[in-house]
Amino acid sequence: MNVQARLFTTVCLLVIMLFGTAQGQWSDPEAVTQINSSYIDKSPFLSFDGLTMYFSRQSGPGWYYTRIYQATRPVPNGPFQSVSEITTLNYNGGHVDSPWVSPDNRRMYYFRTEPGSLSRIKLSTRSAVTDDWPEGRNIEELNVLGRLASPTLTSDELTIVFSGSGLAGGAGGHDLWMATRVARTSTFGPAINLTGLNTASAEYHPSLSGDGLRLYFISNRNGLFQILEAQRPALGVPFGNPVAMTEFEVPEAVLDYPFITPDYSALYFTRDYGQGRDIYVSTNLVDPNVDPDAVAGDYYVNVATGSDFNSGMTPTNPFATIQRGLNAAQNGQVVVVAEGTYVGTGNKNLNFSGRSVTLVSRGGARATIIDCQGSDQAFVFQNGESQNTVVDGFTMTHGNSQTGGGIYCQASSPRIANCIISNNQGYYSGGIYCINFGSPTFVNCQVVDNSGTLGGGVRFAQSDGALINCLIAGNVSQNPG
């Protein structure tokens, strides 16, 4: 891609980011008739495999409180055939609502109202997908804030967005809040108010895309209840100005409960025509593999949709492995890697072969993981790479090599930015090992929880690399280093 073409693409992307989703992108909404009842059906969540719709139902036969249900189907995109209440989660003392289920179908986040005007986010965990859902435990570090509802997470479960009612520091009666954590088993850090999205009106019922780059929610800031979409180019930066999705509005119905599928292929929401809410679905008419926020590249890699026999030159015809993209790229070119976990041959011991190539993830380090699965290392730089060789936005984990579990750099000076090097092992260093007069630069990186014999996190031997705004923590070395 030449400079003029890349500049034109960048301008187009900025226009999309400023003005939002193009009208005509979505099909006419259709009611999900296999699920909808004569009662109030709401809070849809489609499982990552597309086979189970989790949702809530209120004011059913003989009871008032909201309860969580599930509907199943044998194939994705087919009709739902079986609807059942998840009785092990529900109780008669309050509402049980807003399910969000992990990609492996073993963890459900939801909220429950309890006596004393409490509304708490809970996490139910089951050992196998065939087990019943047990009653969830409170996520205490969040619930101490006050009345919380509607949890929604990134696919790696490291970022959570939820709505809060009357919380200190809020802009209105109902606000959107976000918290993050470094690992799925860790506690969430302090919640922040999404001040760029909240108003003195009400913002609630969020749905966060799996990559964390888009947020859909309800707001009545314009005098009616609308579905708003906010986007951001990368994790860790604020969302841009939200845009109303007016194509779903009809004067006789009230919109609520948006949910975006992980692959952006469909948007679910509810309409209330005055006789109870029903769940609707609209299909994305634009290829969901073409992300308008994606970095412009010369080659593309996607573990979910790619093949190393593809050309790799468009987001819809990507390679499957990262090394295939690096092999194709020439000096000055960019390889863009889609979100996902990259394992096995072609996704470790990655080598630029001395070329000045930029390797960048589309969704950031938390969404783009190089998992070495207990052997070898993520990257090897040993062919005189310079600062024009760039790695940006990856997690490198579970490496195990004598010369550094995450990165080995010999007489080379690449630039590594916005990366997480964690849970690696090695002899000379667990995370990063640089030798023989190289000068690599690390910017905005985290080197955490690595272990080694002579070095835990980072070891420079006859090298003078730079660490700029990096976090080095929790690393263990058997000997000083």
Secondary structure, DSSP 8 states (H G I E B T S, - for coil): --HHHHHHHHHHHHHHHHH-S-TT-B---EE-TTT--SSEEEEEEE-TTSSEEEEEEES-TT--S-EEEEEE-SSTTS---EEEE-TTT--TTS-EEEEEE-TTS-EEEEEEEETTTEEEEEEEE-SSTTS-----EE-HHHHTTSEEEEEEE-TTS-EEEEEEES-TT-SSSEEEEEEE-SSTTS-----EE-TTT--SSBEEEEEE-TTSSEEEEEE-TTSS-EEEEEE-SSTTS-----EE-GGG--TT-EEEEEEE-TTSSEEEEEEE-SS-EEEEEEEB-S-TTS-TTS---SEEE-TTT--TTS--SSTTS-BSSHHHHHHH--TT-EEEE-SEEE-STTSSSB--TT---EEEESS-GGGEEEE-TTSB-SEEE-S---TTSEEES-EEES-EETT-SSEEEES---EEES-EEES-EESS-SSEEEESS---EEES-EEES-EESS-SSEEEES---EEES-EEES-EESS--
